[in-house]
Amino acid sequence: MNRRVVVTGTGVISSLGIGTDNFWEAIKQGKNGISVITKFDTADFTTKVGATVDNFNPEDFLSKKEAKRMDRFTQFALVSAKLAIENSCLDLDSVDKNRMGVIVSSGIGGIETLEAQHQTLMDKGAKWVSPFFIPMMIPNMASGQISIEFGAKGFIGCSISACASGNSAIGDAFKVIQRGDADIMITGGAEASITPLSFAGFCSMKAMSTNENPDEACRPFDLERDGFVMGEGAGILILEELEHALKRGANIISEIMGYGCTSDAYHITAPAPGGEGALRCMQLAIKDAGINLEDIEYINAHGTSTPHNDKNETAAIKSLFGEHAYKIAVSSTKSMTGHLLGAAGGVEAVITSLALKEGFLPATINYRKPDPECDLDYVPNVGRSKEIKCAISNSFGFGGQNVSIVFKRFEA
C-alpha cells in the first residue's frame, strides 16, 4: 500500500515578498510583482520588464563567507529551505536524517556566476577564474547545499526539465516518500536567471513580452498576450509521510495525491497541437491520485502568457474534462509572479496548497480582452473565496516536458 504524503511547510522568495505569509498575502490581494528592470541596462533588449527580487540580502540569512560561495539561485534555494523548515516547525534534532532527503531543481542554474567568471577569464586570464566557479554554477548545488546545511543524508537529486523542473522535483520527492525511501523531503525549485545573457537568449527566441508596461506585459489567456515575463526566486516545500507528520503534531497544509509526467515528442520549444501532451499528463496525475475528473475544482495553470501555451493548455483542459472544464477555476499566478522558469513549479505548488488550505482561488490579473480560443473561468483580476477539495498544478517545459501534480485538501 502506498504511503500518504503531506505538505507541512513552505518557504518562498519572490518579487511579491520573502516568506510564505508575505507572499500569500500579496497573492490574495492580486499584487503585480513585475517592474522595469534596473539591475542591468536593457537599452539593447526587446524586453524591459521582469519580476526581480529587489529586497533580498543573503547576509540577512547566511554568513558573508557562505553567501559569497553560492550563486544567487542557490542562495534563494537555501534561504527558502530555511524558511520552509521554520514554517513546518520541524525539529531537526529529533528526526532520522538518514530518512530525510532533498530534491531541489533549477532549469538554468548558476548563469549569473557563469557570466561573471567568463568575463573574468576574458579580462584577466585563466588563473583568475574562481575555484568555486564550477560548484557555484552546477544546478544540483542547491540540493547539495541544503543537504549539507541541514544534515539531510537520505535521497538527494536534481530533476532538470526546463520550466517543469520545480514540479518534476516535487513529483519525484512525493514518490520517494510514497514508496518508503524517506520520511521527509525538502523539495521545490530555485532560479536566478534575470541576467544579460539569459535575457538576450530569450529575446532572440522572441519568447518574452515586448510590452514595456509592467501592468500589461504579463496577461495570461488574454487576447493581446505577446510572451512571458521572466521572474526569479524560489519555492520550497517540506513533504512528510502522513504518520510521521501526525506523530509530531505538524500543521498539515495539503496532501499530494498524484503525479503525471509526459513528453510531447514534438518540438524543442513549441507545445504539441491541442495540448495533447498536457492532456495525457493531467490524465496520468488524476489516475495516480485515484480520483475522478469531476473532483478537480481548481487548476493552477502553466499559463505563461504566450500565444501558443495558453490556447493549447486551454484546449487540453477542455478535451480532458469536457463540460466539467467550464466548472473548474483556472488561474495563472504567473500574472503576478512572472515566470520563474525552473522555480515556477515550486512557487505554484505553495500557492495551490494554500488555495486548498484557506479556500481561496487566486486571480489571473491583467486580464482585459477575452480570447475566443481561451474561454474558461480564469478567475479574472480578482481572487475569490471558495472551498475546494482537489486541484492540479501544471508545469510544461522546453523539450516537450509536461508535469502535473494533484493536491488535495487534507482530511485525516
Secondary structure as UniProt FT lines:
FT   STRAND          5..14
FT   TURN            15..16
FT   STRAND          17..18
FT   HELIX           20..29
FT   STRAND          35..36
FT   TURN            43..44
FT   STRAND          49..51
FT   HELIX           58..60
FT   HELIX           64..68
FT   HELIX           72..88
FT   HELIX           92..94
FT   HELIX           97..99
FT   STRAND          100..105
FT   HELIX           111..124
FT   HELIX           126..128
FT   TURN            131..132
FT   HELIX           133..137
FT   TURN            139..140
FT   HELIX           141..150
FT   STRAND          156..157
FT   HELIX           162..164
FT   HELIX           165..178
FT   TURN            179..180
FT   STRAND          184..191
FT   HELIX           196..204
FT   TURN            205..206
FT   TURN            214..216
FT   TURN            220..221
FT   TURN            223..224
FT   STRAND          230..231
FT   STRAND          233..241
FT   HELIX           242..247
FT   TURN            248..249
FT   STRAND          254..263
FT   HELIX           273..275
FT   HELIX           276..289
FT   HELIX           293..295
FT   STRAND          296..300
FT   HELIX           307..321
FT   HELIX           322..327
FT   STRAND          329..331
FT   HELIX           334..337
FT   HELIX           341..343
FT   HELIX           344..358
FT   STRAND          360..361
FT   TURN            365..366
FT   STRAND          370..371
FT   TURN            372..373
FT   STRAND          384..385
FT   STRAND          390..397
FT   TURN            398..400
FT   STRAND          401..408
//
